[in-house]
Amino acid sequence: MKLVFQKIGLRYLLNLGVNHQLDLQTSVRVQLANLIAILGILSNIQYSILFVIAGAPNVWIMNCIHLSVITIFSYILYLNFKEQYSLARILLIFTISIPLVFVSFISFGNSGGFYYYFLVFALAPFVLFSYEDKFWILLVFLTNNLFYIWFEFFGTPGKFQEGTLLYDPKIQELFRVNSVVSCLFFVALIMFYFLRNTNRIQQEMIRTNQHKDRIFSILAHDLKGPIGTMNSYLGFLNETLPDREELLVALRELKKSTNQSYLVLENLLDWVRNESKKIPTHLEFINLYTVTQNAKDILELQATDKGIQWQIQLSDPLMVYCDERMISTVLRNLFSNAIKFSHPKGTVTITSVTGPKYLDLSIVDMGIGMSKEQIRQIGEGKPFPTAFGTQGEKGTGLGLLVCTEMLRNQGCTMNVTSSTNHGTKITIRIPNSP
């Protein structure tokens, strides 16, 4: 079904004007407005043909009205495309009733049941507008109900020319049945679409609550340790007069805790920005060798304390086309994980292979590795429970998730090769040209 929608362009038309800056509820209303406009175009084309075949009174006047309404519906789709959502909605709720008013006054009267549509269109503003737009909701609801009451109780049957199909009462009854069925179909279609998107909103709320709980967990546990360590050492330095060796040890621990807290906060903020679609991407040519060295220098203290040796086998310069801030964050996370999960006195090796369009950068460690389930969760972009490093180091579980999203935003990819107790090799593929 999705493939059929894509082939005939309906999916594109339904999503005109929908973008990542809109919240989910506004996106749903824009899609519903597009759906009603599309249905309006198709219905007016259908009735224009039927009126000609059946010999409806004032058929050419009605066809001119249908053509005008089709033009307005097309303009509404254009307004949504140009992100003028309020004007599009207001124009839509009044335009959908125009052909009904004319067909009931100058053509069919209350024959054929066309005035039943007023009851359907009275409900349209409830799914198109938010509660803040209650003025428009009440205005359209009352106006359409008044039209329905007028034609139900005070309307007169249409006068059909003898010899036309509509002169036959059975044909008039068929039009009435068609109006009833069409009204039910339109209500069912719009409500089904609305329920579908209501379910999306509920899922989004569940996801948001899960994210909130994860953030609180990180703030409560993963930042508490490093900040507590910094507080203890600062208290020690404040209350005693340490000798040079004790001072160096304290400063090293403060530096380590500061780096750890910074990395946790950076991952947390990047993850939140990515989830809210607010991470700007600035692609440019950068020297990956320099970025790699900077990321290594930031984590040098953790590597030295654990006796980790670096083997960086990169040429200088090593030009790639990506976002420097994002790729720096990715490398810091990957280097931090390599140190954390390596055994003491281990080695982290960084190599590159340059191709015609991409550069493959590989980070290899001989640490504890990852299970197939963890690799699968990384590929699916799912967070997984945090694991402790070889010396009890603890992370947030967000590092690789942030890396995956950031690489995807730049047109990069990440491949993980690992097995338990046999180390890990992570290869990121970065474009070397626009």
C-alpha positions, 0 to 999 in steps of 0.5 A: 500500500505504501508503494502504491501511495508513493507511485501516485504521489499521494504520500507526497501530497499528504505531507506537503508543508510537514517538516521537522520543526513542527510538533507532532500535533501540528503535523497531524493537522497539516496532514488532515488539511491536505487530506480534506483538500485532496478529497475535495478536489476528487469529489468536485471532479466526480460531481461535475461529471455526474451532473452533466450525465444526469442533466442537473439544473444550472449544470454549467453554473455548477461546473464553474463553481466546481472549477473555482473550488478545485482551484482554491483547494489546490491553492490551499495545498500550495499554502501548506507547502509554503508553511502558511498553515493558519490561512490554509485552514481558515480558507479550507473550512469555508471553501468545503461548504461553497459547492453545497450551498450553491447545489442546494440553492440553485440546482438540487434543493433538498433533493439528492441529500447533498445538504447532509454534507453540512453535518460532516463539514461541521465536524471538520474544524474539530480535527483541523484546529486546536482548542486555542482556535475555538472561535473558528471551531464554533463559527464553522460548526454553527454555520454548517448546522444552520445550513443543514436545519434550513434545507431540512425543514425549509428547503424545497425539492429541486425542479428537474427537466423532463427527459433527464435522468434526474427526473426519475425519482429513483435516480434522485434516491440514488443520489440521496443514498450516494450522499449518505454513503459518501458522508459516512465514508468521509467521516470514517476516513478522517477519523481513521487518519486522526486515530492513527495519528493520535496513536503516534502522539501517544507513542511519542509521549511514551518515548518522551517519558522514557527519555526523561527517565533516562536523563534523570538516571544519568544526572542522578548516577553518572554525574554524581560519581565524578562530581563527588570525587571532585568535591572530595579532592577540593575539600582535601586541598582546602583543609590540608597543606599537601606536599607536591606528590599529593597535590599532583595526584589530587590534580590528576584525579580532578582532571580525570573527573572533569573530563568524565563529567564533560563527556557525560554532559556533552553526550547528554546534550547532543542526545537531547538535541538530536531527539528534538531535531535541533542539531545543525550540521555544517559540512566542510573540509577538515584535517582528520589527522588534527581532529584525531590528535585533539580527541586523543589529547583530551583523553590522554590522562585516562589512557596514561593512568590505565597504561594504554598505548596509542598507535596512530597510523594516519598521514598528515594532512588527511582531508575529509568532508564532514562537520568538525564538531560532530566528528570530534564528539564521535571520536572522543566517544569511540576513544573513550570506549576503547580505553574503558573496555581495554585491559590495562597496558593494552593498545588502541590502534587507529588506521585509515584507508582512503578510497575514491569517495570515502575514507575509512577510519578504524579504531581497534582495541583488544579489550572485552569486546561486545556481544552480538545483541549489543552490536544489533542494538547499536545497528538499530539505534537503540540504547542498551544498559551500560556496561562497566569497563575493565577497571569499573568505569561506568558510562551513560549508554548514550555514547554509541547512540549519539555517534550513530545519529551524528554520523548519519546526519553527516552522511557517514556510516559506522560498522562494528566488528566484535566478539566477547573477549576478543576486542572491538573494531569500529570503522567509520566511513566519512566522505572525502568530497561533497 
